Each structure stands twice: as structure tokens, then as C-alpha cells.
Amino acid sequence: MKRLKITQKKSLIGRMRRHRRTVRALGLKRINHTVVHDDTPQVRGMIDQVGYLVEVEEVNDGD
């Protein structure tokens, strides 16, 4: 299964509340913090919404 490595690259200060909450829901807490999620339509939708704040890389699961 594909996985996505998501890194927060920009500050949330002054951003729309909905976008701040989406970034937090992804599990990101600060700039340069990275999390790994399964590649699902729900996660892709969240990334589409806040794509200007994050950087995304596809990662193979390894098995």
C-alpha cells in the first residue's frame, strides 16, 4: 500500500480556522514536523485543502 509523507512547511498564523484545524487533524504540530499516513481519498482531500501549507511525498510501504 502507498503511504504519504506529509511535512508542514508554512506557519498557521493568520490562516483560515478551517485550514488550521485540517493541518492539526493531519497530526502536524509545527513547521518541519512530518507525519506518515496511508494514501486514502480522505487524506488526499485534506491535502488538497491545505496544499499551500504542506509538502507531500509518496513513500512505498516496504513490504
C-alpha positions as semicolon CSV with decimal commas, in nm:
position;residue;x (nm);y (nm);z (nm)
1;M;0,000;0,000;0,000
2;K;0,118;0,352;-0,076
3;R;0,183;0,592;0,206
4;L;0,222;0,968;0,208
5;K;0,487;1,159;0,397
6;I;0,340;1,499;0,484
7;T;0,554;1,787;0,615
8;Q;0,426;2,124;0,734
9;K;0,627;2,394;0,557
10;K;0,447;2,717;0,645
11;S;0,311;2,879;0,960
12;L;-0,058;2,862;1,051
13;I;-0,061;3,218;1,185
14;G;-0,325;3,423;1,007
15;R;-0,468;3,126;0,815
16;M;-0,836;3,039;0,798
17;R;-0,957;2,849;1,104
18;R;-1,077;2,561;0,887
19;H;-0,730;2,519;0,736
20;R;-0,560;2,534;1,078
21;R;-0,793;2,261;1,202
22;T;-0,726;2,048;0,894
23;V;-0,349;2,068;0,946
24;R;-0,395;1,968;1,312
25;A;-0,624;1,680;1,206
26;L;-0,342;1,553;0,985
27;G;-0,130;1,535;1,302
28;L;0,106;1,820;1,222
29;K;0,210;2,036;1,517
30;R;0,479;2,276;1,395
31;I;0,683;2,380;1,092
32;N;0,901;2,096;0,956
33;H;0,704;1,835;1,152
34;T;0,646;1,523;0,941
35;V;0,381;1,252;0,963
36;V;0,311;0,945;0,750
37;H;-0,045;0,848;0,651
38;D;-0,199;0,586;0,426
39;D;-0,288;0,715;0,080
40;T;-0,668;0,737;0,113
41;P;-0,923;0,966;-0,055
42;Q;-0,991;1,131;0,282
43;V;-0,625;1,221;0,338
44;R;-0,588;1,335;-0,024
45;G;-0,886;1,569;0,024
46;M;-0,729;1,718;0,335
47;I;-0,401;1,770;0,149
48;D;-0,585;1,937;-0,141
49;Q;-0,740;2,182;0,104
50;V;-0,412;2,284;0,271
51;G;-0,164;2,203;-0,005
52;Y;-0,013;2,552;0,013
53;L;0,097;2,483;0,373
54;V;0,239;2,132;0,336
55;E;0,480;1,929;0,124
56;V;0,385;1,574;0,024
57;E;0,599;1,279;-0,084
58;E;0,487;0,930;-0,181
59;V;0,661;0,655;0,014
60;N;0,649;0,282;-0,052
61;D;0,544;0,070;0,243
62;G;0,846;-0,154;0,205
63;D;0,689;-0,498;0,217
